Amino acid sequence: MISEAPVFYLRAFRSSSTVLLLLFLSFIAAPRSSASPAENSIPTQLPGRDALLVGTDWYPEQWPEARWETDLQMMEAAHLQVVRIAEFSWSRMEPAEGRFDFDWLDHAIRLAEKHHIMVVLGTPTAAPPAWLTQKYPETLRMEPTGQRVAHGNRAHGSVTSVRYREFCARIAAEMAKRYGHDKNVVGWQIDNEYGYAQISYDEESRRHFQDWLKAKYKTLDALNEHWTTSYWSQTYDNWSEIPIPVGENNPGLMLDWKRFVTDAWAAYQQGQIDAIRAVSDPHQFITGNFMGYDFDGIDHHVITRPLTFVSWDESQRWRLHRQYFV
């Protein structure tokens, strides 16, 4: 069931002369009957604020601190009530492996509180820092062509990399230790826009996929029968022979690959949820921002089950139809 109280965020990208606003809508789901007592105590909205809330993305790490007060004054004057921050600031929070710096984030949260603006913290795992990807190149995602993506964009981490998941859980845990009981931090967003980069096509992913198939089918005979691999001589005699499908392939293989991709993203997300929940106030919500079905490589119903509610990022459609907004 969907609550009657949505939250609107205005995503703001500032330049020296323009402010571009992108809109996305979060519908707050009511607590599920199967949830634990602690989870059932999570309010459908925010304490005392069960109404239409308007907020913005804010990237204080990209601006001089002298500018922050002005930003927040403008937000307060515009009656914005929520900011989401930190989802792309991993290199600022962990500038070197194992060395954490949250002083700047403390300052940003306290300034937001001063201006009566609540904070949603994003885990920064959609943009790993250069020290991580250079020291541990296996954490970089591989394209279907077999080429590793280069550092310098976003979504270049591999969600099937065990090492990368460990680093992601660690930064989420360190953030939660510091802000899991902060009175002005009302919730968390895991990563950012799951699925737009899909998944890595490297050997580690292939091994995980083969293990996933073993767990599902138990025997190769069962897999071969289910996929009808006798067609076009596709029969497999060893689990290690099973490829990652690229382009058109056996329909059973392609369908199971999609299911594996969903489970891989769900496990990646769950590692961060567990890290946060272990040390945070259960009243802090946990969400993820999705693009509707613009990214159809994952099963959204599976991915969203452990979240307090689901957020919907409308920015792509906004770009396509910006003539109606300007």
N, C-alpha and C positions, 0 to 999 in steps of 0.2 A: 504494500500500500504506500502511496506517495503522500507526504504531508502537504497541507495547504500552504505552507510557508516556504517559498523559494528564496534562494540567495542569488543576487546578481553581482557579478564582478565585472568591472570595466578594466580591460587590460590596456595599460598606458605605456607607450613607447615615446619618450621625449627626445626631441632634437632641439637645436637652438631656437627654432622658430615655429615648431608645430607640436601639437599633441595629438597622437593618433589613438583612438579608443576602439578596442575590440571587445565585443560583448559575449560572455557566456553565462549560462544559466545552470545553477545547481539545484536539483530537487532533493529535498531531505527525506529519506525513507524512514518510516517508523521502525522502532526496534523489532527484531524478529522474535517470535515466541520461543524459538529454539536457542536463543542467546543465553549466555550466562547471566546470573543476577547482576553482576557489575555492568555488563553491557546493556541489560534492560533498564538500568538506571540512567543511561545516556538520554538527555532531553532531545525532543524532536527538532529543536532549534538551538538557541543559545539562552542561557539563564536570563530571564527578564527581557529577552529581545526576540520573542517569537513573532516576528513580523517580516516584512520585506526588507532585506538588508542589501545595501549597495557597497561594493568595495572595488579595489583595484590591485593589479600586480604592482609591485614596487621593487626596484633593484638598487638599493642603497649602495651596494658594493661597486656599482658602476659610476658613482658620482662622488665628488668631494663631500666630506662630512659637513662642510659649511653650507651645503645645499639642502641637507636633509630637513632642517627645520622649516625651510620655505616650502618644500614638497608637502610636508605634513600639514602645514597651515593651509595650503591650497586644498588638500583633501578634506580637512575639517570644514572649511568654508563651503565646500561642495556637498557636505553632509555624507561623505563616505564614512563607513563604519568598520570596514574590514580591509586589511591588506594581506596579500600572500607574498612571502619573501623567501629568499635563500635557495630556490630550486635550481639555480644555475651557479651557485657560489662555492662549489667544493674547494677550488684552489685557494679561496680566501679563508675558508674554515679550517682546511688542513693543508697549509702551504708546503709542507714536507711530510713524508711518511711518518705517521705517529705523532706529529707535532700539531696540536690543535690551537686555533686562535678564535675565540668566540667573543672577545671584548667588543669588537665593532658591532656584532649582532646584538649583544646586550644593550648597547647604546641605542641601536635602531628600535628595539622593542620598547625600551623605556620612553623614547621620544614619541613613539606611536601611542603609548598609554597616556602620555601627557596630553595628547590631542584627542583622547577618547576614541581611539581606533584600535580594534582588536587585531590579533595577528594569527594567521595560519602559516605554519612553517612547511615548506616543501623540502623533501629529501633531495639532495643535489645529484642524484645518481644518473640523470640523463646527460650529464656533462662531466665526465671524469677528468681529473687534472693531468697535466703533461707528465709529472714525475711518475704517476701510476702507469700510464700507458707505455711510457718509454722503458721503464724498468721491467714491466711485465707485459710484453707485447701480446701474449696469449689472451689478454683481457680485451683486445680490440676485436671488433666484429669483422668477419670475413664475408665478402660479397659472394653471390652465386658464381661469379667468374673465377673465384679462387684468390682474389686479391684482398689483402687486409686493407681496411679503411685507414686513412691517415688521421692523426690528431689535428684538431683545429676547427671542427664543426661541433655538432652535438649528436647524441645517440650513437656514439661510436663504440660504446662498451658492449660486451657480449653477455647477454643474460644467461647463456648456458655455461659460461666460464665459472668454475667453482671458485677460483681465486677472486674473480671480480665480485661474485656474490658475497664473499667474505668481507671485502673492502666496503661494499655497499651496506651490509648489515652493521659494520663497525661504525661508519660515519652516522648512520641513523641512531645507533645506540648512544654515541657520544652526544648527539644533539638532544636526545630524549633525557639523558642524565641531567643535562643542564636546564632544559626547558619543559620537562615532563610535568612539572608542578608549578610552572610560571602562571600566575593568575591572569596575565594578559594574552597568553597563548591558548587559543580555544580549540585548535585542531591541527591536523597534519594532512599534507598531500604527499602521496608516494610517487616519486619520479615525476614524469611529465608526458602526457599524451602517449600512452602505451601503444605500441604496434606500428608506429609510422616507419620504424627502421626494421621491423620484423625480427629476424634472428640471424645468428651467425651460421655460415655454411662450412665451418672448419671441421677438422677431424674430431675435436672434442664434442661438438654437437652431434656428429654422426655416431660416436660411441654412446652418447646419452640416448640418442634415438633408438639405437639397437637394443640397449638395455631396457628402454621403455617398451619396446615390442616384445622382448622376452617376458617381461612381467605381465603383459596383456595376453599373449597367445600361448605361453608356456612351451610349446613345441613348434618346430619349423613345419611339421606336417599340418598343424592347425593353421598356421599363417598362410602356407601355400594354398590350402583349401579355401580359406576365407578370401584371399586375393585372386583366386583362380589363376595362379601363375603358370599353369600348363599352357595358357594362351601365349603365343609368340615366344615360347621357350624361356619363360621368366622364372622358372622354379629355382628356389634358393636351397643350397645344401649346407650353408654355414651362416650364422648370424652376421658375421663380418662382411659378407657379400652384399648386404642390403645397403643401397645408396640413399643419400638425400635426393629427393626428386627435384630436378631442375627442368622447368618447362613441362610439356605433356609427358605423362608416364602412366603406369598402372593406376587405375582409379582408386583401388584399395590402399596402395602405397601413398598416393597424394592425400587421401582423406586422413589416414593415420598421421601423416606428417603435420597436417593442420592441427590435429588434436594434440600432438606432441608439442607443437609451438605454443598452444594455449596453456598446456600444463607447465611448460618452461617459464612462461611469463607469470603464471600464478605462483609458482614456487619462488621466483625472483621477488615478487611482491610480498609473499608471505614471510620471507626472511626479514624484510624490513619492518613489517607489521609486528612480528614477534619481538624484534629488538626494541621497538618503541613501547609496546604494551608491557614489557617486562619491568619498565622503570617509570612509567608515566601514569598520570591520573586517568582513571577509566572514563571520566567525563570529557576528556579531549577526544573529539571525533577523528576518524581516519577516513580520508577519501582519496580518489584518484580522478584526474580530469580526462575525459574521453572525448572522442571526435564523432560521436554517433557511430554510423556505419561507414564513415569515410575510410576507415582502416578496417578492412574485413578479414584480415589474416588471423584474427583471434576470435574466440567465442566470448563475447562480452559478458554473457550470463554467468559463465564459470569464473571469470576474472573478478567480477564485482561482488561475489557472495560474501567474502569476509570483510567488506568495507562497511562503515557505518551508514554511508549513503554514497550515491554516485553523482559526480559532477560532469556536466556536459559543456565542452569547449566549443563555442560556436564561431571561433575566429576564422576557420577556413571558409565557411559559407559567407562570413562577413566580407572577406576579400573578394569573393566571387560577385557579391551583390553590393559592393560599397557605394554604388551610385545612389542607392536608396537611403544612405545614411549621411551623405555629405551635401 
